[in-house]
Amino acid sequence: MKTRSVESAPASLADLAADFQEAVVAQLEDRLSLVEDRHPFSLLTFPAACRPIPSSGRGFSAWGKARGVEVLLASKALTGDNAVMVAFAGLVRFRSGKPGEGLSAPARSRWPLESLE
C-alpha cells in the first residue's frame, strides 16, 4: 500500500480530512467540558496517540486556556509508540516507590467515570 503525503492529496480530500479533524476535536472538547463541569480539574494530559489531534486551529490547548485548565501534550519524542508511553509511566511509578496493584490489577476495557472517587 502506497501512502501519499498531504501535499499531494487533492484539495477536496484535504478539506474533508480537516473537517473530520475539527469535528473530532469539537466532540472531544464537548465531552471534556461536561466532565469538567461535573468534576472540576486543573490539569489535563493526553497520551501519545492523541498528539496529532490538537494540531487543528482550535485544539485542546485553546479549550484549556478558556477554562483555566493546564493542558499537557506528550513530547514528540514519545509519540511514536504508545508502548513507550506505557513503559515510561511504569518507570516513573516504579521509581516513586509507591506500591502498585501489580499483576492483581483488574483488566478494564471500559472505566466508567462514575466509578472514580
N, C-alpha and C positions, 0 to 999 in steps of 0.2 A: 504494500500500500504506500503510495507516494503522498507525502504531505506538502501542502502549499503554504507559502508564507502569507501573512495578512496583506502585505503589499501587492501580491499577485492575485488576490481574490477579487472577484467582480464587486463593484461598489454596492450593488443590491445585497449581496451576501454579507459584506462588511456591515452594512446598515442593519440587517437582520440580527447579526451577532451582537452588535452594540445595543439594539433594542432589547434583546433577550437578557443581556447582562444587566441592563438598567432595571428590567422587571424583576430579576432575581434579587438584586440589591434592595429594591423597594420593598419586596415581600419580606426579606430578612430584617430590614430596618423596622417594618411594621411589627413583626413578632418580637424583636428586641424591645421596642417601645412598650408593648403590652407587658412583657416580663418586668421591665424596669419600673413601670408604673406600679405594679403589684409588689415588687420586691426590689426597692432601690439599691443600686450598686454604683461604685465609683470607678471600677476598673473592668475592662473587657479585653480579653486576649483572643486571638484567632490562631488556630493550628495552621500548619504549613499548607494543607490542602485548600485553605481559603485565601491564601496570599494573592492570587491573581484577581479575585473578585473586587476588592476595594480599589482597583486601579481606575474605576469609572469616575466620571466627573463628580458625582456626589460622594459616594464611598462612605465607609463606616467612620472614618476619621471626622468627617463633617457632622455625621449623626452624633458622635460622641461629644464633639465641641458644643453643639447646640443643646445637649442635655447635661453637660457638665460631667461627662464620663470619659476617663482616660482610655484610649484605645491603643493597644499594643499589637503590632503585627510581627510575626516570626521574621527573623532576618532572612535575606535571600539565600544565605549560605545553608540554611536549614530547611529550605522549602522544596528541595528536590525529591525527598523521600520521607513519607510520614514515619517510617521506621526510625529515622534519625531523631525525629522529634520525640517519639515514644522512648527511645533509648536515653536521650538526654534528660527527659523528665524523670526517668528511673534513676539515673545517675545523681541528679540533684537531690532526689528524695533519699537515696541511699546515703549520700554524704551528709545530709541533715541529721542523721542519727535517729530520726523518728521511725518507729516501727510501722510497718505497713501490714496489709492483710495477707501478703504473700500469696501462696497458692490457694489459700482458702477464700480469696476474694470471689464474690459471685460474678458470673458472666452475665452481662446485661446487653441485650440487643436494643433495648429502649430504657431510658431512665426518666420516668415522669417527673416534672418539676414539682408536683405536689408532694413527692416523697422526700424532698430535701428540706432540711430544717432552716 
